[in-house]
Amino acid sequence: MVILDDEQILEQGLRDYGEHFKMNLEITNLGDYFVYDPITKDHFVSPNLSSGLFEMRRRYPGRVFFTIRIGEKGVYKFER
């Protein structure tokens, strides 16, 4: 089982978001929330943070997720 610390989650989340998701999501989902599991590379986009986290916690109980509000700068959060 892969375990990442908070710094690794932040680094991987920022890198993957920037390289694979940001461009398209800022066109289609501006203002929504991107909730990401850097271990599985799975993500969920939601108009509100709570429903995004609910869905990802349903899929991956006990995981820590990288989240960002699409189109915002510096809004990063870890959710346990």
C-alpha positions as CSV (number, residue, x, y, z in Angstrom):
1,M,0.0,0.0,0.0
2,V,1.4,3.4,-1.0
3,I,1.3,6.1,1.7
4,L,2.1,9.7,1.0
5,D,2.8,12.4,3.5
6,D,1.1,15.8,3.3
7,E,4.0,17.4,1.4
8,Q,4.0,14.6,-1.2
9,I,0.2,14.9,-1.6
10,L,0.5,18.6,-2.1
11,E,3.4,18.3,-4.6
12,Q,1.8,15.5,-6.6
13,G,-1.6,17.1,-6.5
14,L,-0.3,20.4,-7.8
15,R,1.8,18.7,-10.5
16,D,-0.9,16.4,-11.7
17,Y,-3.6,19.2,-11.6
18,G,-1.4,21.5,-13.7
19,E,-0.3,18.9,-16.2
20,H,-3.4,17.0,-16.8
21,F,-6.6,18.8,-15.6
22,K,-6.2,22.6,-15.2
23,M,-6.6,23.7,-18.8
24,N,-9.8,21.8,-19.5
25,L,-11.4,22.3,-16.1
26,E,-10.9,26.1,-16.1
27,I,-13.0,26.1,-19.3
28,T,-15.7,23.7,-18.3
29,N,-15.9,23.9,-14.5
30,L,-14.7,27.3,-13.3
31,G,-15.5,27.8,-9.6
32,D,-16.2,24.1,-8.9
33,Y,-14.0,22.0,-6.7
34,F,-11.5,19.4,-7.8
35,V,-10.9,16.6,-5.3
36,Y,-8.0,14.3,-6.1
37,D,-6.4,11.1,-4.9
38,P,-2.8,11.3,-6.0
39,I,-2.3,7.6,-5.3
40,T,-5.0,6.2,-7.7
41,K,-5.1,9.4,-9.9
42,D,-8.8,9.3,-9.5
43,H,-10.7,12.6,-9.1
44,F,-14.1,14.1,-8.7
45,V,-15.4,17.6,-9.7
46,S,-18.3,19.1,-7.8
47,P,-20.0,22.5,-7.4
48,N,-19.4,22.3,-3.7
49,L,-16.5,20.9,-1.6
50,S,-18.6,18.8,0.7
51,S,-20.2,16.7,-2.0
52,G,-16.9,16.2,-3.7
53,L,-15.3,15.0,-0.5
54,F,-18.3,12.8,0.3
55,E,-17.9,11.0,-3.1
56,M,-14.1,10.5,-2.8
57,R,-14.4,9.3,0.8
58,R,-17.0,6.8,-0.4
59,R,-14.6,5.5,-3.0
60,Y,-11.5,5.6,-0.8
61,P,-12.2,5.6,2.9
62,G,-9.4,6.9,5.1
63,R,-7.5,8.6,2.3
64,V,-6.1,12.1,2.3
65,F,-7.1,14.2,-0.7
66,F,-5.8,17.2,-2.5
67,T,-8.5,19.8,-3.3
68,I,-8.5,23.0,-5.1
69,R,-11.2,25.4,-6.3
70,I,-11.0,25.5,-10.0
71,G,-9.7,28.8,-11.3
72,E,-8.5,30.0,-7.9
73,K,-4.8,30.5,-6.9
74,G,-3.5,29.2,-3.7
75,V,-6.6,27.5,-2.5
76,Y,-5.3,24.1,-1.6
77,K,-6.5,21.8,1.2
78,F,-5.9,18.4,2.6
79,E,-8.9,16.4,3.7
80,R,-8.6,13.4,6.0
